[in-house]
Amino acid sequence: MITHLLDTLQRIAALGGPVVLLLGALSVLVVAVLIYKLWQFNAAGVGRHQSVRRAIAAWDAGDTTAARDHLAQSRSYLVPVLSLAFDGQTDAARLEAEAETRFARLEGGFRFLDTVAQLAPLLGLFGTVLGMISAFQALQDAGSQVDPAILAGGIWVALLTTAVGLAVAMPTSVILGWFESRMDADRVLTQQALRTARSPLERGPQHIPQGTLAHA
């Protein structure tokens, strides 16, 4: 098994050089991060906030009991933040800090994916330049007996690294964009929820002292 793996790596290195091996290693890391982020998003309930939305609507209508019941049914990672707001925490900075702490945890790994999306095409181009240099050196060494196949083969191998770099960068960029869109939607929902919790449209029945009514 190990021998077969080493032979495969040697063939890849002989075909595209060490740059292709590096891009292959980056692609493996990207897949690992992708699997972890999908599991993390699923466990945190990212994008699944139906109960939270019902809780916000009930709170905005002044039905605090129903709002708390809906919030208790939710498995969203936003529940602790909204619980603080429903329990009377009015410090906006504190609530936003609690939310951002959870966002930062879920956005871990985004910087790596962004780096790979930007670096992979550059690595592919770097491999292409190295391959072209090798091809022209071989052409120079051939002297007057120039064989077009030598140049064509060298260029083909050189362009392979660019293709591999783009093949790694494009899916990574798409995946990162999808993750970021989910987090942006959750940020908007959180801002709406916290503002609603602090300033609902209906504040419910107000208790008015009897003496005030009699005086009126």
N, C-alpha and C positions, 0 to 999 in steps of 0.2 A: 504493500500500500504506500509506504513512505517512498520506496524507490520509484514507483510509478508517478507519484506526485512530483518528485525531484526531476524526473525525466520530462514531465510536462512543463515544469517551470523553465528548464533548460531550453526546451524547444521555443517557448514563448520569448525568452530572452534572446535567443538566436534570431528569431523572426523580427521582433520589434525593439529589442534592446531593453536596458534597465528601466527606461521610462514607461514602457508598457507594463512591466512588473509593478512599478510604483502605482500606476493608475489602477491596475487590478487590485492591489492592496487597498487603495482608497475606496474602490467600489464595494469591497467586502465590508469595510467599516461603515459605509453609507447604508448598506442593507441592515447591518446590526443596529445602527441608530434608528433606522426606520421601524424595525420590529419593536424596539423598546418604546419609541414614541407612540406607536399605535396602541401598545398595551397600556402605557401610562394615560393616554387620552381616554381610552375606554374605561379604565379603573376610576378616573376622576370624573367621568361623565361629561366630558367636554362636548358642547353642542346639544346635550340632552337636558334641557331645563324647562320641561313642560310644567312640572309642579312649581318651580320657582316663578314662572310667569303667572300661574294661577294665584300664587301667594301674593305677588306684587299687585295684581288686579284686585284681589280681595282687600288688601291693605289700603289701596288707593280709594276703595269704596267705603272704607271705614269699618269693615268686618275683620277685626283683628284676630278673633278666634279662628275663623276660617283660614286666614292668612298663615297663622302658626301651624294649623293642621296640614295645610298644603306643603309648608316648608318642611315639616317633620317627615313627609312622605318622599321627599326628594333625596337623591343620592349625589347631588351635584357638589362639587368642591366649593361652590359659592355659599353653601348653607351656613357655615360658621360666620362668614362676614355679614350676611343678612340677619342672622340671629342677633349679632351685636347691635345692628341698626334697629331691629324690632324691639330689643330690650332697652332702648333709650339712649344708646351711644350717639351723641350728636356731633362729636368731633369729626369733621369731614376728613381731615388729614389722617387721623388714626384709621378710619374705615378704608380710605384709599390705600394706605400703607399695608393693611391686612390683605386687601385684594391684590396689590402688586406683588406681595410676597408669594402668593399662590400662582400668579401669572409667571413670575420669574422661574419658579420651579418647573412649570410645564413648558417653558420656552428654553429650558436647558437643552443644548445640542443644536439649536438653531444656528448659532455662530459657526459651528463646525460644518453644517450642511451648506451654509452660505460661502464659507471658505473653499470648500470642495467645488461648488458650482462655479466659482470664479477662477480657481487655480487649475482645474482639470484642462480647460482649453489651452491655457498657457503652457502646461506641461506637454500637451500634445504638440503644440507648435515648437516647443524646445526640442522634442524628439525628432520632429521633422527637419529642423535645421541641422541637428547632428547627423541625421541620415543623409541629408543632401551633401554635407561636407564629406562624409565617407564615400558617397557615390562619385563625387567629382575627384576625390583622391584616387579611387580605383580607376577612373577614366584617365587620369593623368599617368598613373603607373602603367597603363596599357600602351602608352606611347602612340606610335603611328598605327598600331594594329587595334584600332578602336572598334569595339563591338557594341552596337546600339543596345543589345540586350543587357549589357552591364549597367548602362545608365538607366534604362527603363526599370530594371529590377531594383536598383538602388532607390529610385524615386518612389516606386510602389511601396517598398518597405518603409520609406521615410513618411509617406502620407498616411500609412497605417496608424502611426501614433496620434496624428491629428484626429482621425476618425474615432479612435478609442477615447481620446480626451473629450470629444463632443458627446460620445455615447454615454460617458459618465456624467458630464455636466448637465445635459438637458433634462434627464429624468430627475436628477437631484434638485434642479431649480424648480421644476413643476411640483415636486413633493413639498419643498420648502414653502412655496407659494400657497399650497393647500393648507399646510399647518398654520401659517401666519394668518390666513383668512379666517380660520376657525377661532383663533385667539382674538383677532380683531372683533369678531362678532360677539364673543363673550365679554370683551371690554365694554362694548356699547351697552350690552344688557346689564352689566354690573353698574355702570354709571347711572342708567335709568332706574335700576332697582334702589340704589342708595339715595338718589334724590327723591324718589317716591316715598321711601321709608322716612326720610326727614321732613318731607312736606307733602303729605297726602292731600288729595282733593277733598275728601270727606274725612273729617276728624272724628266721626262718631258722635254719639250724644254727649253733650256737655252737661256737667252737673252744675246747676244753678242753685245757690242757697235759697231756702224758702223765704227768708226775711227779705231778700231782694225782690222776689215776686210780689210779696205782700205790699212792700213799699211802692212797687210800680203800680 
